[in-house]
Amino acid sequence: MALNPAEAAADPGRRISPDRLREFVSAVYRSEGVPASDADFVADTLVQSDLWGHQSHGVLRVGWYYERLRSGAMKAITTPQTVLDGGGVAVIDGKDGVGQVVAKHATEEAIRRAKLHGVGVVSVRNSNHFGTCMYFTGMGAREGCITLLMTNGGPNMAPWGGLKKMIGTNPWSVSAPAGRYPPMIMDVANSGVARGKIFLAQQRHEPIPATWAIDADGNPTTDPRAALEGFILPMAGHKGYAIGMMVDVLSGVLSGSAFLDDVHGPYDPVNRSGAGHFFVAFNVEAFQPRQEFDTKMEQYIERIKAVPVAAGHEGVFYPGELEARNDVLHRKEGLSLAQDTLADLARVAETANLADFNLAD
């Protein structure tokens, strides 16, 4: 029996095929004029985030990007333009195209330049939100590059000591090849938690820890709605605030893009984003033979994982390991999504004339 988005919303415990979900998301974006190859890629980035266990950056965001396409805030046809070519350095204008497509182009450019020059640096202006950073740094790791990526975003945090949203969570990611192991990938926001995780808690009707955010009056809150109306707290206090500012400088100021509260996030359906990104790829082979590096990374991971396990913990994991484990599990068992996420997919399906799309295998 076919399972359409509305039926899935009515039965939230049912597992959904990642492949069919990917096809549905692609169909949504194609309905607004996104070319098939680009729509397929965006769909893969979102479903992959769910497969990794990061539902805050998965198909929960389908409706947000869809509304931005419908309003014209994000252009369906993505035509990134290289406005400065300095050998190992490039500046790319995303021209308000789809963020994931711009980021893919910039990642590939950084890798290409790293293979030629040892290091490739790509600065991007006038882009859009691109989902999770680790999708793109993972691309670099698989090509033999240690890869750094950071981006600014719409304001969610107040300056340290202030009560006005000025700074985004401004995430950054670093990846490294790890020999026979999945890549080592760090991906963190400079807030104590990504804004998407608060949205996810709201969709699940769950409270949030009192350390995640403060309300509009500056008081700690466990209510996701009050947190979204208030301020997300920086990680490590003033240190997270300072790192978030520097990410904004490298992503927004250096690229010639928007910065501070001039950036508009994916949950804003009508205003152009102005998001900027900063990519750096280091070709491992420019520093030492790849085989030597891989062997050392394997030894690094094995020594970390050999540490005695503390009480209450399943084991010692390196960055990116849990995501790789979740990916295997969810590809086998399917995805279980929050009821509000499924309901929003059903809403989008109705608007996009995809209400009868079959999500079942």
N, C-alpha and C positions, 0 to 999 in steps of 0.2 A: 504494500500500500504506500502511495506517495505521502511524503511528509513535507508540507509547505511551511513557510515561516510562521504563519499564524498557528498552525497545529503544533509546531515546535515550541512556541511561546506558551501554549496551553499544557504542554507536557515537558517542563524544564528538566526533569530527571533523565530524559532520553538523550543518549549519546548521538552526536552528529558527526558525519563523515567529514574529515578535514578536506578531502578532495572536492566533495560536493559544495562545502562551504566556500572554498576558494573559487569555484565556478560561479556561485551565486554572487559573491562580492564583485568579481570581475564583470558580471552581467549588469550589476548596479551602475558601475562607473561607465561602462560602454553605453548605457542608456542616456548618459549625459555628454556623449561625444568623445570620451577618452578612447584613443586608439586601442585595439585589442591587446597588442603586446604590452602597452603601458598599463592597461587595466589588469592584465594577468599578473604583472609584476607587483602592483600595489596590493592586489589581493593576497599574493604570496607573502608579502611583508607582514600583513595584518594577521593572517592565519598562523604564520610561523611564530608570532609573538604568543598567540594562544597555545600553540604546541609547546613552547618553552615554559609555559606556566605564568606568563605575564599578561593576564587578561586586561590589565589596565591599559595596555597598548595594542590590543588585538581588535577583533571585530566590533567591540564596544564603540570604536571610533568611526565605523562605516558611515553612520548618519551625519556625523560632523563634517567629514570631507564631502559627502554627497551634497549637503546644503551649501557648502562653499562653492561647489561646482555650479549648482543651480543659480546662485546669485551672481556668478561671474567673478567673485572675489579671488577664486583660484581658476586659472585657465585650463580647459580640458586638453588643449594641444600644448605640449611642453617643448619649447625651443631654446634650450640653454645656449648662450653665446659666450665664447671666450673673448673677453675684452682686454686682457693682458696676458701675453705669453712670454715668460721670462726663463724658458728652459725648465729648470726644476721648480719654478713657481708659476702659477696661473691664477687669474681672477676670472670667475665665471658669473655671468648675470643669468639668473634663473627665469627672469621675465615673468614672474608670478605663476609659473607652471606648477604642476603636481610635485609636491615636495619629495616623494620617494623617487620619482623619475629623475629629478634634478640631482638628488643625492647619489643615485646609481651612477649617473654620468660623471659626477665629481670624483667618486671613489675610483672609478676606472681610470680617470685622468691622473689621479694621484699615484696609483699603482704603476701606470705606464711611465710616468715621469721618474718614479723611484727606480724602475728597472733600467732607465737610461742614465740617471744621474746619481743613484744611490739614495736620494731622498726626493720625494715629490710633495710639494705644498700647494694646496688648492683652496682658495678663499672664494666663498659664494655669497652673492648678494641677491636680494629680491626673490627669495625662495618661499617655501611653505613648510609647515610641520611635516616631518617625514616618518613618524612612528618611532621605533626604537633604534637607538644608535648602534646596538650590537649587531644588528643585521648587516650593517655596512662595514663595520670594523672586522666582522667575521669574513667578509669577502676578501679583505686585505690579507688576513691571516692565511686563508686558503691559497693565496697567491705568493706566499713566502715573505710577507711584509709584516713587520710590527706597525700597527696602524692606530692613529689617534684621530678622534673625531669629537667635535663639540659644536653645540648650537645654542643660540639664544631662543627665547620664547616669550609669549605674552606674560605680563606681570602677574605674579602670584605672591611674591614676598615683599615685605616692607624693608627699607634700609634698616640696618641695625639701630634700634632705638627710636624708629619712626612708626607712623601709623598710616601709611599710604602705599598701595601696591605700585612698585616701580621696577622690580627685578623678576625675571622669570626663574623657574627652577633650573634652567640652563644646564642640561645634562652633558656629560662627557663620557667617552668610552675609550679604552685602550685594549688592543688585542695582540696576541702573539701566537705564532705557530707552536705546536707542542708535540711534534714528532708523531708517535703512534696514538697519542691521546687527542681528544677534541681540543680545539684551540682554547687557550686561556684568554678569557674576555671579562674585563671589568666594565660595567655600565652603571653609572650612578647619576642621580640628580643631585644638585647642591642644596636642595631642601632635604628635610628629614625624610620625606616621602614624596614620590611623584604625584602631581595633581590627579593624574589618571587613577591612582589607587584610592583616592578619596571619592572620585566619581564611581568607582567600582563598589566601594563600601555603601554608597548611597543606593546603587542599583540592587545590591544584595540586602538592603535594609539592615545594615549592621553598624554598630557604633565604631568609632575609630579611637585609637589610643589618645589620651589627653596630651601627649607630647608631640603630636603631629601638627597641630594648628591652633590658632587663637581666633576668637570671633571678632566681629567688627569693632568691638569695644576694647579688644586686647586681652580678653579673658580666655583661659584654656577651655577647650570644648571637646566633647566626644561625639557631637552631632555633625555628620558629614555636610549637611546643608549649611549649617552655621559656619563650618570651616571654609566652604567654598565662597561664602559671602564675606568671610574674614580674610585671614592671612595664613599661608603655609609657613611653618617655621624653618629656618635654615638648619642644615645638619651641623653638628658641632658648634652651635652658637655663632659667634662672630666669624669663625673660620669659614663656615659654609657661605655666609654672606659675602666675604671677601673673594672666595673662589668664584662664586656666581657672578660677581662684578667683572672679574678678569675674563671669564668665558664670554661675557657680553662684549667686552672690548675686542677680544680676538675674533669673535663671530660677527658682531655687528659693526663696530667702529672701523676695524681694519679692512673689512670687505667693502665698506661704503654702503652698508645696508642700514636698516633701522636699529635702534637700541633703546634700552630702558622701556618706558611704557608706550613708546611709539610702535612696538611690535604687537601684533594681534595673533592670538593663538587659534587652534583649530575649532574651538567651541564658539568662536565669533563667526557667524554665518555670512556677514556682509562686507567686512573691511579687509582690504588686502593685507597680507601678513607682514611683509617686510623682513621676514626671518633671514638671518645670515648664518652660515656654517663655516667651519674651519677644519680642513682635512690635512693630515700629514701621514705619509707612508714612508717607512724606512725599509729598504731592501736588505734583508738579512745577509744575502750573499755579498753585499758591499762591505760587510763588517767581518765575516768569517764564513768558512764553508758551511752550507746549509746542513749537511749531515752532522757536523760538530755541534751546531746550535741545537738541532733536534735532540741529539743525545743528551746534551746538558739540560734541556727543558724536561725531558723524560725523567732524568735524575732528580731535578728540582721537584717535580710533582710527586715522585715516589718517596722522597725524603719528607715532604710535607704530610703526605697521607700516612706515613709510618709513625707519626706522633701519637702518643697515647690519647685515647678518646675521653673527653671529660664527661662526667655524669650528666645525663639528660640529653646527650647528643648522639645522633645515629652514627656519625663518623666525621672525619675531617675532609672537607671538600675544597677544591681550588676554584677560583672564579670561572664560571662558565660550565662547570661540571654538572651541577644540578639541572641546568637548562638542557644540556645534552641528554641527560637521563630522562627528563620529562618528555623530550621530543620523541624518544623511542616509545615510551609508554603511551602517549596520546595518539601517536600514529597507529598503534595497535588497538587501543580501546575506544578511540573516538574522543570528541570533545564534549564536555558538559559546561554549558554557559549559564550565566545568571539569567533569571526570568525576565528582568527588565531589559537586559541586552537582547534577548530573543524577541521581546515585544517591540523594541525599537527596530530590529531587523524586519519584523512583520510590517511595521509602519512604512519603512523605506520601500519594501517590496510592493506594497499597495501603490505608493506614489510612482514607482518606477515601472508599473505594469508587470511586475514579476510575482504577483501574489500566488500563482500556481506553480512556482518553481519547485522542483522536487529536491529536497535536501537529503532524502534517504539514499542509501547505496543502491 
